[in-house]
Amino acid sequence: SQQGEEDPQALSIQEGENATMNCSYKTSINNLQWYRQNSGRGLVHLILIRSNEREKHSGRLRVTLDTSKKSSSLLITASRAADTASYFCATDNPGSARQLTFGSGTQLTVLP
Amino acid sequence: EAGVTQSPTHLIKTRGQQVTLRCSPISGHTSVYWYQQALGLGLQFLLWYDEGEERNRGNFPPRFSGRQFPNYSSELNVNALELEDSALYLCASSPPQKTGYTFGSGTRLTVV
């Protein structure tokens, strides 16, 4: 079953606005990763946050992790039309033997 | 540096046939992972190979199998194809002892 669940399922914003996507999970994690997928193509690894970290930045991306609430958020600042894609969270769980569990994804559309 | 390469990019097969998908990892990556992304089902873990051995297997029937070669490339074989096997098959690789995968662009399999 899918552990990570993203919210919202779809998000439409104007260029320049910030986009926030949320991910909830059910069991303990080693780390949580965010990926991006353009139009049914391969996934691009965006950022990995470990279970003992609370916040991480990479360029225009900011990821937070709240292990007490079993949730994470991905913030994209100053969005661009090129950010239009599906965004997935994936959890790496103890004992899972490298089996990432992906959420169902958020479809982000950035309007020019 | 070349990324993860998958072949073929698209494939159409008839129900009951067999198919082989191929993946070449990034140089230096010893682990290869296979995921299935079927419409409406999200990304499902199929297989993990490391150093030529199958290390973990997802909840798929035995007609899904694969192998990893001494050069760390990998094949995914699917026998007795069914219509519901139609999906994007994604391969990913990672360095030893690391998560945070690099995905290929995938093979789009259509079973008719």
Interface residues (C-beta under 8 A of the other chain):
Chain A: Q2 N30 N31 Q33 Y35 G40 R41 G42 L43 V44 H45 L48 F88 A90 D92 S96 A97 R98 Q99 L100 T101 F102 G103 S104 G105
Chain B: V4 S31 Y33 Y35 Q37 G42 L43 F45 W48 R55 N56 G58 L88 L90 A92 S94 T99 G100 Y101 T102 F103 G104 S105 G106 R108
